[in-house]
Amino acid sequence: MYESKIFQLDFLSKTIRSRKEGGARIVLCHGVFDLVHPGHIKHFEAAKKEGDCLVVTVTSDQYASKCPGRPIFNERLRSENLAAVEMVDYVAISNFPTAIDVILKLEPDVYVKGDEYADLKNDLTGKIVEEKNAVTSIGGRIHFTSAETYSSSSLINSQFQLFPTATEEWLGKFREIHSAQDILAGFDKISECSALVIGEAIIDEYVFCDALGKSAKDPILAFKYGSTETYSGGSLAVANHMAGFIKNVGLLTVLGEEKSRENFISNSLRDNVQANFVIGPKVPTIHKRRFIDRHSGAKLFELYEMVDQPLSKGVEAKILQKLRSIIGDYDMVVVTDYGHGMLTPAIIELLVNKAKFLSVNTQANAGNRGFNTLTRYSRADYVSLSGNELELEIRAREQSMSDLLTRLSDQIDCSRFTITLGKDGSLHYDRNTGFYEVPALAFKVLDRVGAGDAVLALTTPLVFKNFSWDIVGFVGNLAGAEMLGYLGNRNYLDRINMSKHVTALLK
């Protein structure tokens, strides 16, 4: 049976070595192979002609995401489909993020790619050169087939209904107007911008545990500790998201003198983030600890570690001094106001008066209980809020989001807004062009923490560069969808992955 062709990668390495010692020329193809189609068959036929033994390795589910909800088929089904192809001799699932480690482990004589990769300008990941160098280093060569090709993504988009009907219809109209290259050109356009992120630094910690049951002696639930994961959140996450697309990103935030976690935070920031830390005396860096049931993934409760009071005058003065010295150096200022005391009236006044382009998010959370209002900012150039934050701003829930947004725009000098609405997508408003709705692009929701920050980070430069609202909404909702599939800020947005997701959805 064809299942006998499927090997563990380590065991396959030994098998391949034995075949090579017997004189066989080994040919390797590598990819996701989400939907095996005639183009793949022709590709494998051409590859087999380059040697005696054809090995196909499949990217595991962990690394195979081309966009939220993909791959359609899991790694087991994808490997079985390939093993059923007659000219394929061996199949293995790769748990490496790229083909480079596979090449070095299997040491093929020929590494085969489709001719769509021969032009390095089409290489979104920049990995083809590295793959070529890897196969050359072990004495092999790279070969590009010229067989007729098809696009798995195009076939999936046209033959599978991945989204609700209304979303598919919206995407169909969007594809008629915009190509993937339009969006990628937009990423080029924003890359040369500069942005300063200011707001609270937050340590997000997830404590995983297993429920044991009710305590025998007390009316409490008992849990067994499993493991802990810690990420940089708040303004740190927004800066990292932006740094995946923009070359020059500044960060101004406050760390605590006690339990500062400065080394952890510094190591978590991308290389192109210029961090400015102001130390708050006798306080810890804000730390939000979430306890998670390891079986269901459900959040049990949260524990905030912070001093919930305004900044001392000394710390405020240091922030104002630093802000005055650097604010003019940046095209955009992005305010991530989590309502924990860093953004004082004096700091807000400076931001409102001096920022060339001011983007603001005031977040509602358990720590500020509805007191963190957008109207503390008399002016902004762009605002991004969630739907429930908009309702809190207006103190009303009975009206439509468009009515609430119109009322909010009358209360603050700002002409452009994004309102994120969860499963209902996003609503955008421009005083000059009116309202625009974009559907949600998420398949699964693992954790909502950080999704709004990702939307703010990526839509701000697009709005700054005056992109149309359909592009702003598409890219923003795709960014939010990507973060919803991760726990907290386990991963940050980057241009390569987003470009792959855009390309996959728009083929």
C-alpha positions as CSV (number, residue, x, y, z in Angstrom):
1,M,0.0,0.0,0.0
2,Y,1.1,3.6,-0.6
3,E,1.3,4.3,3.2
4,S,4.5,2.2,3.1
5,K,6.1,5.1,1.3
6,I,5.7,7.4,4.3
7,F,8.7,7.6,6.6
8,Q,9.8,9.6,9.6
9,L,12.4,12.1,8.4
10,D,15.2,10.8,10.5
11,F,14.6,7.2,9.4
12,L,14.2,8.4,5.8
13,S,17.6,10.0,6.0
14,K,19.2,6.6,6.7
15,T,17.3,5.0,3.9
16,I,18.3,7.7,1.4
17,R,22.0,7.4,2.5
18,S,21.8,3.7,1.8
19,R,20.3,4.3,-1.7
20,K,23.0,6.8,-2.5
21,E,25.7,4.4,-1.5
22,G,24.1,1.9,-4.0
23,G,24.5,4.5,-6.7
24,A,21.0,6.0,-6.9
25,R,20.7,9.7,-7.7
26,I,18.3,11.3,-5.2
27,V,15.8,14.0,-6.2
28,L,14.0,16.1,-3.6
29,C,10.8,18.2,-3.9
30,H,9.5,20.1,-0.9
31,G,6.3,22.1,-0.2
32,V,2.9,22.3,1.5
33,F,1.0,20.5,-1.2
34,D,-2.4,21.4,0.2
35,L,-4.2,20.4,-2.9
36,V,-2.5,18.0,-5.3
37,H,-3.5,18.9,-8.8
38,P,-2.3,18.2,-12.4
39,G,0.5,20.8,-12.1
40,H,2.0,18.8,-9.3
41,I,1.8,15.6,-11.3
42,K,3.7,17.2,-14.2
43,H,6.2,18.7,-11.7
44,F,6.9,15.3,-10.2
45,E,7.2,13.7,-13.6
46,A,9.8,16.3,-14.6
47,A,11.6,15.9,-11.3
48,K,11.8,12.1,-11.5
49,K,13.7,12.5,-14.9
50,E,16.5,14.2,-13.0
51,G,17.4,11.1,-11.0
52,D,16.5,7.6,-9.9
53,C,14.6,8.2,-6.6
54,L,12.0,10.9,-6.0
55,V,11.6,12.1,-2.4
56,V,8.8,14.5,-1.5
57,T,8.8,16.2,1.9
58,V,5.7,18.0,3.2
59,T,5.7,21.0,5.5
60,S,4.0,20.1,8.8
61,D,0.8,21.9,9.9
62,Q,2.8,23.9,12.4
63,Y,4.7,25.7,9.6
64,A,2.3,25.4,6.7
65,S,0.0,28.3,7.2
66,K,-0.4,30.3,4.0
67,C,-3.2,32.3,5.5
68,P,-5.7,31.9,8.3
69,G,-7.6,28.6,7.9
70,R,-5.0,27.0,5.7
71,P,-3.8,24.4,5.0
72,I,-7.2,22.9,4.1
73,F,-5.9,19.4,4.6
74,N,-3.8,18.3,7.6
75,E,-0.3,16.9,7.3
76,R,-1.4,13.3,7.4
77,L,-3.8,13.6,4.5
78,R,-1.4,15.7,2.5
79,S,1.4,13.1,2.9
80,E,-1.0,10.2,2.0
81,N,-2.1,12.0,-1.1
82,L,1.5,12.4,-2.2
83,A,2.4,8.8,-1.4
84,A,-0.5,7.7,-3.7
85,V,1.3,9.3,-6.7
86,E,3.0,6.6,-8.6
87,M,6.3,8.3,-9.5
88,V,6.9,9.4,-5.8
89,D,9.2,6.9,-4.0
90,Y,9.3,8.3,-0.5
91,V,7.3,10.9,1.5
92,A,8.1,12.5,4.9
93,I,6.6,15.3,7.0
94,S,9.1,18.0,7.9
95,N,8.8,19.8,11.2
96,F,11.2,22.5,10.1
97,P,10.1,26.0,9.1
98,T,12.0,25.9,5.7
99,A,13.4,23.4,3.3
100,I,17.0,24.2,4.2
101,D,17.1,21.8,7.2
102,V,15.5,19.1,5.0
103,I,18.1,19.6,2.3
104,L,21.0,19.3,4.8
105,K,19.5,16.2,6.4
106,L,18.7,14.3,3.3
107,E,21.5,15.6,1.1
108,P,19.8,15.1,-2.3
109,D,21.7,15.2,-5.6
110,V,19.0,17.5,-7.1
111,Y,16.6,19.8,-5.4
112,V,13.7,20.6,-7.7
113,K,11.4,23.7,-7.7
114,G,8.8,25.0,-10.2
115,D,9.9,27.5,-12.8
116,E,7.7,30.2,-11.1
117,Y,10.6,30.3,-8.5
118,A,13.4,30.8,-11.1
119,D,12.9,34.5,-11.0
120,L,14.0,35.5,-7.6
121,K,11.8,38.6,-7.7
122,N,8.9,36.3,-7.2
123,D,10.4,34.8,-4.1
124,L,8.4,36.3,-1.2
125,T,10.3,34.5,1.5
126,G,13.8,35.2,0.2
127,K,14.6,31.5,0.9
128,I,15.3,30.2,-2.7
129,V,18.9,31.6,-2.6
130,E,19.4,30.0,0.8
131,E,18.0,26.7,-0.5
132,K,20.3,26.8,-3.5
133,N,23.3,27.5,-1.3
134,A,22.3,24.6,1.0
135,V,22.0,22.1,-1.8
136,T,25.3,23.3,-3.4
137,S,27.0,23.0,0.0
138,I,26.4,19.3,0.0
139,G,27.5,18.8,-3.6
140,G,24.0,18.9,-5.2
141,R,22.3,21.3,-7.6
142,I,19.0,23.1,-7.9
143,H,16.7,22.5,-10.9
144,F,13.7,24.4,-12.0
145,T,11.1,22.4,-13.9
146,S,9.3,24.0,-16.9
147,A,6.2,21.8,-16.8
148,E,2.7,23.5,-17.0
149,T,1.8,24.9,-13.5
150,Y,-1.4,25.5,-11.7
151,S,-2.0,27.4,-8.4
152,S,-3.3,25.4,-5.5
153,S,-4.4,28.7,-3.9
154,S,-6.4,29.7,-7.0
155,L,-8.1,26.3,-7.2
156,I,-8.9,26.4,-3.5
157,N,-10.3,29.9,-3.7
158,S,-12.4,29.0,-6.7
159,Q,-13.6,25.5,-5.7
160,F,-13.8,25.6,-1.9
161,Q,-16.0,27.9,0.1
162,L,-13.7,28.8,2.9
163,F,-15.7,31.7,4.2
164,P,-19.4,32.5,4.6
165,T,-21.2,33.4,1.4
166,A,-21.2,37.1,2.0
167,T,-17.4,37.1,2.7
168,E,-16.7,35.1,-0.4
169,E,-18.7,37.5,-2.5
170,W,-16.8,40.5,-0.9
171,L,-13.5,38.8,-1.7
172,G,-14.6,38.1,-5.2
173,K,-15.3,41.8,-5.8
174,F,-12.1,42.8,-4.0
175,R,-10.0,40.5,-6.3
176,E,-11.6,42.2,-9.4
177,I,-10.3,45.5,-8.2
178,H,-7.0,44.7,-6.4
179,S,-4.3,42.1,-7.1
180,A,-1.8,40.7,-4.5
181,Q,0.8,42.9,-6.1
182,D,-1.2,46.0,-5.3
183,I,-1.1,45.1,-1.6
184,L,2.5,44.1,-1.7
185,A,3.3,47.4,-3.3
186,G,1.5,49.0,-0.4
187,F,3.9,47.3,2.0
188,D,6.8,48.8,0.0
189,K,5.2,52.2,0.2
190,I,4.9,52.1,4.0
191,S,8.3,50.5,4.7
192,E,10.2,53.9,4.5
193,C,7.9,55.6,7.0
194,S,8.9,56.1,10.6
195,A,6.7,55.6,13.6
196,L,6.9,56.2,17.4
197,V,4.9,53.9,19.6
198,I,4.1,55.3,23.1
199,G,2.1,53.5,25.8
200,E,2.3,51.0,28.6
201,A,4.6,48.1,28.4
202,I,2.8,44.9,29.5
203,I,4.2,41.4,30.3
204,D,1.6,38.8,29.3
205,E,2.0,35.5,31.1
206,Y,0.0,32.4,30.5
207,V,0.0,29.8,33.3
208,F,-1.3,26.4,32.1
209,C,-2.8,24.0,34.6
210,D,-5.1,21.0,35.0
211,A,-8.3,21.0,37.0
212,L,-8.2,18.6,40.0
213,G,-11.6,19.5,41.4
214,K,-13.0,21.1,44.6
215,S,-10.7,21.3,47.6
216,A,-11.8,18.8,50.3
217,K,-11.6,21.3,53.1
218,D,-12.3,24.7,51.4
219,P,-14.9,26.0,48.9
220,I,-12.3,26.5,46.2
221,L,-11.2,24.8,43.0
222,A,-7.8,23.2,42.9
223,F,-5.5,23.0,39.9
224,K,-2.2,21.3,39.1
225,Y,0.5,23.5,37.6
226,G,1.6,22.6,34.1
227,S,3.8,25.2,32.4
228,T,4.2,28.9,31.8
229,E,4.7,31.0,28.7
230,T,5.6,34.7,28.8
231,Y,5.4,37.3,26.0
232,S,5.9,41.0,25.6
233,G,2.5,42.8,25.1
234,G,1.0,46.2,25.2
235,S,3.1,48.9,23.4
236,L,5.9,46.4,23.1
237,A,3.8,44.1,20.8
238,V,2.5,47.1,18.7
239,A,6.1,48.2,18.2
240,N,7.2,44.7,17.1
241,H,4.2,44.4,14.7
242,M,5.1,47.7,13.1
243,A,8.8,46.8,12.9
244,G,7.9,43.8,10.7
245,F,6.9,46.3,8.0
246,I,8.5,49.6,8.8
247,K,12.3,50.1,9.0
248,N,12.4,52.9,11.7
249,V,10.2,52.3,14.8
250,G,10.7,54.1,18.1
251,L,9.3,53.1,21.4
252,L,8.7,55.2,24.5
253,T,7.4,53.4,27.6
254,V,7.7,53.0,31.3
255,L,9.3,50.0,33.1
256,G,9.1,49.4,36.8
257,E,12.1,49.7,39.0
258,E,11.0,46.5,40.8
259,K,10.6,43.4,38.7
260,S,11.4,45.4,35.6
261,R,12.0,42.5,33.2
262,E,14.1,44.9,31.2
263,N,16.4,42.2,29.8
264,F,13.5,40.0,28.8
265,I,11.8,43.0,27.1
266,S,14.9,44.2,25.3
267,N,15.6,40.7,24.0
268,S,12.0,40.4,22.8
269,L,12.1,43.5,20.7
270,R,13.0,43.4,17.0
271,D,16.3,44.8,16.0
272,N,14.8,47.9,14.3
273,V,12.9,49.0,17.3
274,Q,14.7,51.9,19.1
275,A,13.5,51.6,22.7
276,N,13.4,54.4,25.2
277,F,12.7,53.2,28.7
278,V,11.7,55.4,31.6
279,I,12.0,53.7,35.0
280,G,9.2,54.2,37.5
281,P,10.5,54.0,41.1
282,K,9.1,51.6,43.6
283,V,6.7,50.0,41.1
284,P,6.8,46.8,39.0
285,T,6.5,46.6,35.2
286,I,2.8,45.9,34.5
287,H,2.4,42.1,34.5
288,K,-0.9,40.4,33.5
289,R,-1.0,36.7,34.4
290,R,-3.7,34.5,32.9
291,F,-4.5,31.1,34.2
292,I,-5.5,28.6,31.4
293,D,-7.1,25.2,31.6
294,R,-4.7,23.1,29.6
295,H,-7.4,20.7,28.4
296,S,-10.0,23.1,27.1
297,G,-7.8,26.2,26.6
298,A,-10.4,28.2,28.6
299,K,-9.2,31.1,30.6
300,L,-9.9,30.7,34.3
301,F,-9.0,34.1,35.7
302,E,-6.5,36.9,35.4
303,L,-4.1,38.4,38.0
304,Y,-2.8,42.0,37.4
305,E,0.4,43.0,39.0
306,M,0.7,46.8,38.8
307,V,0.4,50.0,40.7
308,D,-2.8,51.5,39.5
309,Q,-2.2,55.2,39.9
310,P,-1.0,58.1,37.8
311,L,2.7,58.6,37.2
312,S,4.8,60.4,39.7
313,K,5.7,64.0,38.7
314,G,9.3,63.0,38.3
315,V,8.6,60.1,35.8
316,E,6.1,62.3,34.0
317,A,8.7,65.0,33.6
318,K,11.2,62.5,32.1
319,I,8.7,61.2,29.6
320,L,7.8,64.8,28.6
321,Q,11.4,65.7,28.2
322,K,12.2,62.6,26.1
323,L,9.0,63.0,24.0
324,R,9.8,66.6,23.2
325,S,13.2,65.6,22.0
326,I,12.1,62.8,19.6
327,I,8.5,63.4,18.6
328,G,9.5,65.5,15.6
329,D,11.7,62.7,14.2
330,Y,8.8,60.5,13.3
331,D,6.1,60.6,10.6
332,M,3.6,58.9,12.9
333,V,2.9,58.6,16.6
334,V,0.9,55.6,17.6
335,V,-0.6,55.8,21.1
336,T,-1.4,52.6,22.8
337,D,-3.3,53.8,25.9
338,Y,-4.3,50.8,28.1
339,G,-5.5,53.1,30.9
340,H,-3.0,52.2,33.6
341,G,-1.7,55.7,34.3
342,M,1.1,56.3,31.8
343,L,-0.8,58.7,29.5
344,T,-1.3,61.7,31.8
345,P,-3.1,64.9,30.7
346,A,0.2,66.7,30.2
347,I,1.6,63.9,28.0
348,I,-1.7,63.7,26.0
349,E,-1.6,67.5,25.5
350,L,2.0,67.3,24.1
351,L,1.0,64.4,21.8
352,V,-2.1,66.2,20.5
353,N,-0.2,69.4,19.8
354,K,3.1,68.1,18.4
355,A,2.5,64.8,16.6
356,K,2.6,65.1,12.9
357,F,0.2,62.2,12.5
358,L,-1.5,60.9,15.6
359,S,-3.0,57.4,15.8
360,V,-4.8,56.5,19.0
361,N,-6.3,53.4,20.7
362,T,-7.7,53.8,24.2
363,Q,-8.4,50.3,25.4
364,A,-11.1,49.2,27.8
365,N,-10.1,46.4,30.2
366,A,-10.7,45.1,33.7
367,G,-8.0,47.4,35.0
368,N,-9.6,50.7,34.0
369,R,-13.3,49.9,34.3
370,G,-14.5,52.2,31.6
371,F,-12.6,55.3,32.8
372,N,-10.1,55.2,29.9
373,T,-12.0,57.3,27.3
374,L,-10.9,58.5,23.9
375,T,-12.3,62.0,24.5
376,R,-9.3,62.7,26.7
377,Y,-7.7,63.3,23.3
378,S,-9.0,66.4,21.7
379,R,-7.5,65.6,18.4
380,A,-6.3,62.6,16.4
381,D,-5.7,61.8,12.7
382,Y,-6.8,58.2,13.1
383,V,-8.5,56.2,15.8
384,S,-8.9,52.4,16.1
385,L,-11.3,51.0,18.7
386,S,-13.3,47.8,19.3
387,G,-17.1,47.9,19.1
388,N,-17.5,47.6,22.9
389,E,-15.0,50.4,23.4
390,L,-17.1,52.6,21.1
391,E,-20.3,51.8,23.1
392,L,-18.5,52.7,26.3
393,E,-17.3,56.0,24.8
394,I,-20.9,57.0,23.9
395,R,-22.5,55.2,26.9
396,A,-25.1,53.6,24.6
397,R,-25.8,50.2,23.1
398,E,-29.2,50.6,21.5
399,Q,-28.0,52.4,18.4
400,S,-26.2,51.1,15.3
401,M,-22.4,51.2,15.2
402,S,-22.6,53.7,12.4
403,D,-24.7,56.1,14.5
404,L,-22.4,55.7,17.5
405,L,-19.4,56.3,15.3
406,T,-21.0,59.5,13.9
407,R,-21.6,60.7,17.4
408,L,-18.0,60.0,18.5
409,S,-16.6,61.9,15.5
410,D,-18.5,64.9,16.7
411,Q,-16.8,64.7,20.1
412,I,-13.2,64.6,18.9
413,D,-11.3,66.3,16.1
414,C,-10.6,63.2,14.1
415,S,-11.8,62.3,10.5
416,R,-10.8,58.7,10.2
417,F,-11.9,55.7,12.3
418,T,-11.7,51.9,12.4
419,I,-14.0,49.9,14.6
420,T,-13.3,46.2,15.0
421,L,-16.4,44.1,15.4
422,G,-15.1,40.5,16.0
423,K,-17.0,38.0,13.8
424,D,-18.7,40.9,12.1
425,G,-15.5,42.2,10.6
426,S,-14.8,45.9,10.8
427,L,-16.4,49.3,10.2
428,H,-14.5,52.2,8.8
429,Y,-15.5,55.8,8.7
430,D,-14.0,58.8,6.8
431,R,-15.8,62.2,7.0
432,N,-15.0,62.7,3.4
433,T,-16.1,59.3,2.0
434,G,-18.5,57.9,4.6
435,F,-18.7,54.3,5.9
436,Y,-17.1,51.2,4.6
437,E,-17.6,47.6,5.9
438,V,-15.1,44.7,5.6
439,P,-16.0,41.1,6.6
440,A,-14.0,39.1,9.1
441,L,-11.3,36.8,7.7
442,A,-10.6,34.6,10.7
443,F,-11.2,30.8,10.8
444,K,-10.5,30.1,14.4
445,V,-10.2,32.1,17.6
446,L,-7.6,30.7,20.0
447,D,-7.1,34.0,21.9
448,R,-8.4,37.5,21.4
449,V,-5.5,39.1,23.3
450,G,-3.4,41.2,20.9
451,A,-5.7,41.1,17.8
452,G,-6.7,44.7,18.2
453,D,-3.1,45.8,18.7
454,A,-2.2,44.1,15.4
455,V,-5.0,45.9,13.6
456,L,-3.8,49.2,15.0
457,A,-0.2,48.5,14.1
458,L,-0.8,47.7,10.4
459,T,-3.7,49.9,9.5
460,T,-2.0,53.1,10.9
461,P,0.7,53.4,8.2
462,L,-1.8,52.5,5.5
463,V,-4.2,55.2,6.6
464,F,-1.2,57.6,6.9
465,K,-0.4,56.8,3.3
466,N,-4.0,57.4,2.3
467,F,-4.8,53.8,1.0
468,S,-8.4,53.1,0.2
469,W,-10.6,51.7,3.0
470,D,-11.1,48.4,1.3
471,I,-7.3,47.8,1.3
472,V,-7.0,49.1,4.9
473,G,-9.9,46.8,6.1
474,F,-8.6,43.8,4.2
475,V,-5.1,44.0,5.5
476,G,-6.2,45.0,9.0
477,N,-8.7,42.1,9.3
478,L,-6.1,39.7,7.9
479,A,-3.7,40.9,10.5
480,G,-6.2,40.4,13.3
481,A,-7.1,37.0,12.0
482,E,-3.5,35.9,12.0
483,M,-3.1,36.9,15.7
484,L,-6.4,35.2,16.7
485,G,-4.8,31.9,15.8
486,Y,-2.0,32.4,18.3
487,L,-1.9,32.5,22.0
488,G,-1.4,36.1,23.1
489,N,1.7,37.6,21.4
490,R,3.4,34.3,20.9
491,N,4.2,35.6,17.3
492,Y,4.4,39.0,15.8
493,L,3.3,40.1,12.4
494,D,5.9,40.2,9.7
495,R,6.0,41.1,6.0
496,I,6.9,37.7,4.7
497,N,4.0,35.8,6.3
498,M,1.5,38.6,5.6
499,S,2.6,38.7,1.9
500,K,2.1,34.9,1.7
501,H,-1.3,35.2,3.2
502,V,-2.3,38.1,0.9
503,T,-1.1,36.2,-2.1
504,A,-2.9,33.0,-1.1
505,L,-6.2,34.8,-0.6
506,L,-6.1,36.9,-3.8
507,K,-5.0,34.2,-6.3
